[in-house]
Amino acid sequence: MKKLFSRLLTRLGRVRRADTGLVTFRVTSVPANTPVGATIYLTGNCNGWTTDDPAFALAFDPADGSYVLTLPPGRRGTLDYKFCRGSWATIETDADNRALPNRRYLFGRGARTVPQQVLNWEDQGGIIPPRAHSASPNVHILSAAFALPQLRRTRRVWVYLPPDYGSGAKRYPVLYLQDGQNVFDEFTSFAGEWGVDETLDHLAATGQDLGGCLVVAVDNGGPLRLDEYSPWRNARNRRGGEGEQYVDFLANTLKPYIDYHYRTLPDRAHTGVGGSSMGGLIATYAALRYPAVFGRVGVFSPAYWFAGQSLLAYVMQHPPLPDTRFYFLCGTKEGPTMVPLMAALRDALHTSGVPDSDLHFNTLADGQHAEWFWRREFAAAYSWLFAEAVPEPPPASTPGATTLA
């Protein structure tokens, strides 16, 4: 298994026999207000949507003022990408400074030199058209600066309460999600929102909510996102390494606070963790590091390539409890290693003792590395993960029993 994982990882940088040749992206025009000396990066499914990956920095060509990036040969599949100046705040936008859909290039079928133009940078494009807040009334911000003592930082934390939370004494499962900016509110999202609140509200209104669920969403750390979402350093982009402390925060600081202040079902069968891309990587790690805490894991388009062989070795050294449920989801065209690496991780979990019945593996032909895809599939993932965790109704009367608020 470890050798298989290693072979899959080498596809990221190895010239293959079926060589598709060099592909060069040339940005021939950038906005006039582009800061002097700015570095322009390509961010996409080729690098886990890292916005400041040195391997995908474009070189300035003084001969004609263009910016050039030549990708190594051997790449296959579909590349979804955008240009930026090192962060999501500096992402490219359209002529009216509105969000752009992902650019797309199909290896082996497109031109070997691809001319591009950047019309605007979001932070330099003048007045940004306002986006409306879209969070449901039952979403609130627990704290704009919740203490993250393990890393000596603070972070905004959101909480979604089921529609019937205020009408009784019932206790609920809890799902902890990453990239909180994108979970509930279009206004705060940097790539679109998941609409988790609307989805769960709809399930409740139609009697499909499995009894309801609290969702706790933690904002990512912006430029620190890659560092916090992997416990291992990535040799190529020299990021990562703070994931252990971040997961310690989820398990030892945030969860005890939530369980104390809200009516939760705190056992592992009713506690889930999930995320997409790098968030999927750290959610997987959380379940392995704290098997007695997290019993439900939602893994959406995971950036397993970032962790290399370290993740697989960790599975073998720290297997989850056998009844942990994992829901894996990705698109079949999210890069040549997405499905194979996800399958290798699933197989490692199975080898470690997790039965097939607790390993849901879903690959969809139309899936993309994008919020709209994860939003569309969230209801199915939630329903499967918590279907077996619905508590039995309490007896009609239990002498001496008390209920906490």
C-alpha positions in Angstrom: 0.0 0.0 0.0 2.8 2.4 0.9 4.6 1.7 -2.4 1.3 2.3 -4.3 0.8 5.7 -2.6 4.4 6.7 -3.3 4.0 5.8 -7.0 0.9 7.9 -7.2 2.6 10.9 -5.7 5.5 10.8 -8.1 3.0 11.5 -10.9 2.9 15.1 -9.7 6.4 15.8 -10.9 7.5 13.0 -13.2 7.7 13.1 -17.0 5.4 10.3 -18.2 5.8 8.2 -21.3 2.6 9.6 -22.7 4.2 13.1 -22.7 1.8 15.9 -23.5 4.6 18.4 -23.9 5.3 21.8 -22.3 2.5 24.2 -21.9 3.2 27.9 -21.4 0.7 30.4 -20.1 1.6 34.0 -21.1 -0.3 36.9 -19.5 0.0 39.6 -22.1 -1.9 42.3 -20.3 -2.5 43.2 -16.7 -4.4 46.1 -15.2 -2.5 49.5 -15.3 -2.7 49.7 -11.5 -0.9 46.4 -10.9 1.7 47.3 -8.2 5.3 47.6 -9.5 7.2 44.5 -8.8 4.1 42.4 -8.0 4.4 38.6 -8.3 1.6 37.0 -10.2 0.7 33.4 -9.4 -1.4 30.7 -11.0 -3.7 29.0 -8.4 -5.7 26.0 -9.3 -6.4 22.3 -8.9 -2.8 21.7 -9.8 -1.6 23.0 -6.4 -4.5 22.7 -4.1 -5.6 26.3 -5.0 -2.5 27.7 -3.2 -2.4 31.4 -3.9 1.3 31.9 -3.3 3.0 28.7 -4.5 6.5 29.6 -5.7 6.4 26.7 -8.2 3.5 28.5 -9.9 4.8 32.1 -9.9 4.9 33.7 -13.3 8.2 35.2 -14.5 8.2 38.8 -15.8 9.5 39.1 -19.4 10.9 42.6 -19.8 11.0 42.2 -23.6 7.3 42.7 -24.0 6.0 43.2 -20.4 4.3 39.9 -20.2 4.2 37.3 -17.4 5.1 33.7 -18.3 4.7 30.3 -16.6 5.7 27.1 -18.3 4.4 23.9 -16.7 6.5 20.8 -16.7 5.6 18.1 -19.3 3.5 15.1 -18.6 0.4 16.6 -17.1 -3.0 15.2 -18.0 -6.6 15.9 -17.5 -8.3 19.3 -16.9 -6.6 22.3 -15.2 -9.0 24.7 -13.4 -7.2 27.9 -12.4 -7.1 31.6 -11.9 -4.4 34.3 -11.5 -3.8 36.3 -8.4 -1.0 38.3 -6.7 -0.5 36.0 -3.7 -3.8 35.9 -1.9 -7.6 35.5 -2.4 -8.0 39.2 -1.7 -5.9 39.9 -4.9 -7.7 37.4 -7.1 -8.4 38.4 -10.7 -11.9 39.7 -11.5 -13.9 40.7 -14.6 -14.1 44.2 -16.2 -16.8 45.2 -13.6 -14.7 43.8 -10.8 -17.0 40.9 -10.3 -16.0 37.3 -9.6 -14.8 35.2 -12.5 -15.5 31.5 -13.1 -12.5 29.3 -13.1 -10.3 29.4 -16.2 -9.9 25.9 -17.8 -7.3 24.2 -19.9 -7.4 20.6 -21.2 -4.0 19.0 -21.4 -3.2 17.3 -24.7 -5.9 19.2 -26.6 -5.2 22.8 -26.1 -2.6 25.1 -27.6 0.9 24.7 -26.2 1.2 28.5 -25.7 -1.9 30.0 -24.0 -2.2 33.8 -24.2 -4.2 35.3 -21.3 -5.3 38.8 -20.1 -6.1 39.9 -16.5 -8.8 42.6 -16.5 -8.9 43.6 -12.8 -7.5 42.6 -9.4 -10.3 42.5 -6.8 -8.3 44.8 -4.4 -7.4 47.2 -7.1 -10.5 47.3 -9.3 -12.3 50.2 -7.7 -15.7 49.8 -6.0 -16.4 46.1 -5.5 -20.1 45.4 -6.1 -21.6 44.6 -2.6 -22.6 41.0 -1.9 -25.6 40.4 0.3 -25.4 38.5 3.5 -27.1 35.1 3.0 -26.7 33.3 6.3 -29.9 32.0 7.8 -31.3 33.7 11.0 -30.3 30.6 13.0 -26.6 31.2 12.2 -24.7 33.4 14.6 -21.0 34.3 15.1 -19.9 32.7 18.4 -16.9 35.0 18.5 -15.1 37.2 16.0 -11.8 36.4 17.9 -12.2 33.0 19.6 -8.9 32.1 21.3 -6.7 29.5 19.5 -4.2 29.2 22.3 -2.3 26.3 20.7 -1.1 28.7 18.0 -1.4 32.0 20.0 -4.0 33.3 17.5 -7.7 34.1 17.4 -10.2 33.0 14.9 -13.8 33.8 13.9 -16.2 30.9 14.8 -19.7 30.4 13.5 -22.5 28.3 14.9 -25.6 27.0 13.1 -28.5 25.9 15.4 -31.3 23.6 14.1 -34.6 25.4 13.5 -36.2 23.7 16.6 -33.3 24.3 18.9 -35.1 27.0 20.9 -38.3 25.0 21.4 -37.2 22.2 23.7 -34.5 20.5 25.6 -33.3 18.1 22.9 -29.6 17.5 22.4 -28.0 17.4 19.0 -25.0 16.0 17.0 -22.3 18.5 16.1 -20.4 18.8 12.8 -17.2 20.9 12.8 -16.3 22.4 9.4 -13.3 24.2 8.1 -13.0 27.4 5.9 -15.9 29.0 7.9 -15.9 32.0 5.6 -17.4 29.8 2.9 -19.9 27.7 4.9 -22.9 29.9 5.5 -22.5 33.4 4.1 -22.0 34.6 0.5 -20.8 38.0 1.9 -17.8 36.5 3.6 -17.0 33.8 1.1 -13.9 34.0 -1.1 -15.0 31.4 -3.6 -18.8 31.0 -3.1 -20.6 29.5 -0.1 -21.6 25.9 0.7 -25.1 26.9 1.8 -25.0 24.5 4.7 -27.6 26.4 6.7 -30.1 26.5 3.8 -29.5 22.8 3.1 -30.2 21.8 6.8 -33.1 24.2 7.0 -34.6 22.5 4.0 -34.1 19.0 5.3 -35.7 20.1 8.6 -38.7 21.6 6.8 -39.2 18.5 4.7 -38.7 16.0 7.6 -35.4 14.7 6.3 -33.1 16.2 9.0 -32.4 13.1 11.1 -33.3 15.0 14.2 -31.2 18.1 13.5 -27.5 19.0 13.9 -25.4 21.9 15.1 -22.7 23.0 12.7 -19.6 24.8 14.0 -17.5 26.5 11.3 -14.1 27.9 11.9 -12.6 30.5 9.6 -9.3 29.6 7.9 -6.3 31.7 8.8 -5.9 33.3 5.4 -2.2 33.3 4.5 -1.8 30.7 7.3 -4.3 28.3 5.9 -1.8 25.9 4.4 0.2 25.9 7.6 -2.8 25.1 9.8 -4.4 22.5 7.6 -1.5 20.1 7.4 0.6 18.7 10.3 3.4 18.0 7.8 5.6 20.4 5.8 5.3 20.2 2.1 8.8 20.2 0.6 7.8 21.9 -2.6 6.1 25.0 -1.3 7.6 24.9 2.2 4.2 25.3 3.9 2.3 23.2 6.5 3.4 21.9 9.9 0.8 23.5 12.2 -2.0 21.0 11.7 -1.3 19.1 14.9 -1.8 22.3 17.0 -4.9 23.3 15.0 -6.5 19.9 15.5 -5.6 20.1 19.2 -7.6 23.3 19.2 -10.6 21.6 17.7 -10.6 18.7 20.1 -9.3 20.2 23.3 -10.5 23.9 23.2 -13.4 24.4 20.8 -15.3 21.2 21.3 -15.4 21.4 25.2 -16.6 25.0 24.9 -19.4 24.0 22.5 -20.4 21.0 24.6 -20.6 23.2 27.7 -22.6 26.1 26.2 -24.9 24.2 23.9 -27.1 21.2 24.1 -25.0 18.7 22.3 -24.5 14.9 22.1 -20.8 15.0 22.9 -19.9 11.3 22.2 -17.9 10.4 19.1 -20.8 8.8 17.3 -22.5 12.2 17.3 -19.4 14.3 16.5 -18.3 14.9 13.0 -15.5 16.8 11.3 -15.2 17.8 7.6 -13.8 20.1 5.0 -12.8 20.4 1.4 -9.4 20.4 -0.3 -6.8 21.2 2.5 -9.8 21.2 4.8 -10.4 17.6 3.8 -6.8 16.7 4.6 -7.0 18.2 8.1 -10.4 16.6 8.8 -8.9 13.2 8.0 -6.0 13.9 10.2 -8.3 15.0 13.0 -10.1 11.7 13.0 -6.8 9.8 13.2 -5.3 11.9 15.9 -8.4 12.0 18.0 -10.3 8.7 17.2 -12.2 8.9 20.6 -13.5 12.4 19.7 -14.5 12.4 16.0 -16.5 9.4 14.7 -17.9 11.0 11.5 -15.6 12.4 8.8 -16.7 14.3 5.6 -13.9 14.5 3.1 -14.6 16.6 0.0 -11.9 16.8 -2.8 -9.1 16.2 -0.4 -5.6 17.7 -1.0 -3.8 14.5 0.0 -1.0 15.3 -2.4 0.1 18.0 0.0 0.9 15.5 2.8 2.8 13.0 0.6 3.5 9.6 2.2 3.3 11.1 5.7 -0.5 10.7 5.8 -0.5 7.1 4.7 2.2 6.3 7.3 0.1 8.0 9.9 -2.9 5.9 9.1 -0.9 2.8 9.6 0.6 4.1 12.9 -2.7 5.7 14.2 -5.6 3.7 12.8 -9.1 5.1 13.5 -11.6 3.2 15.6 -13.3 0.6 13.3 -16.7 2.2 13.5 -15.6 5.6 12.3 -17.6 6.6 9.2 -15.8 8.3 6.3 -17.6 10.0 3.4 -15.2 10.6 0.4 -16.3 12.8 -2.5 -14.5 14.3 -5.5 -14.8 14.8 -9.2 -13.1 12.5 -11.6 -11.4 15.4 -13.5 -9.9 17.2 -10.5 -6.4 16.3 -11.5 -4.7 13.0 -12.3 -4.0 12.1 -8.7 -7.2 13.1 -6.9 -9.1 9.9 -7.3 -6.1 7.5 -7.0 -4.8 9.2 -3.8 -8.3 9.2 -2.3 -8.7 5.6 -3.1 -5.3 4.7 -1.6 -6.3 6.4 1.6 -9.7 4.6 1.7 -7.9 1.3 1.1 -5.5 2.1 3.9 -8.4 2.8 6.3 -10.0 -0.5 5.2 -6.7 -2.4 5.9 -6.6 -0.7 9.3 -9.9 -2.2 10.2 -12.7 0.2 9.0 -15.3 -2.0 7.2 -16.5 -1.2 3.7 -19.9 -0.3 5.1 -18.3 2.7 6.8 -16.3 3.9 3.8 -18.5 5.8 1.3 -16.5 6.5 -1.8 -18.2 8.8 -4.4 -16.5 10.1 -7.6 -18.7 12.1 -10.0 -17.9 12.9 -13.6 -19.2 16.5 -13.4 -17.5 17.2 -10.0 -15.1 20.2 -9.8 -12.9 21.6 -7.2 -15.4 24.3 -6.3 -17.9 25.3 -3.7 -20.9 24.8 -5.9 -20.0 21.1 -6.2 -19.6 20.6 -2.4 -22.7 22.6 -1.8 -24.7 20.3 -4.1 -23.4 17.2 -2.5 -23.5 18.3 1.2 -27.0 16.9 2.0 -26.1 13.4 0.8 -22.9 13.4 2.8 -24.6 14.7 5.9 -27.4 12.2 5.7 -25.1 9.3 5.2 -22.7 10.3 7.9 -25.3 10.8 10.6 -27.9 8.2 9.6 -26.7 5.7 12.1 -26.2 8.2 14.9 -29.8 9.2 15.5 -30.4 8.7 19.3 -33.2 6.5 20.5 -36.0 8.6 22.0 -36.0 8.8 25.8 -38.6 7.0 27.8 -41.8 8.8 28.4 -40.8 9.5 32.0 -37.6 8.7 33.8 -37.8 9.1 37.6 -35.1 11.4 39.0 -33.9 12.5 35.5 -32.9 16.1 35.0 -32.4 18.0 31.7 -29.7 20.7 31.3 -30.5 23.8 29.3 
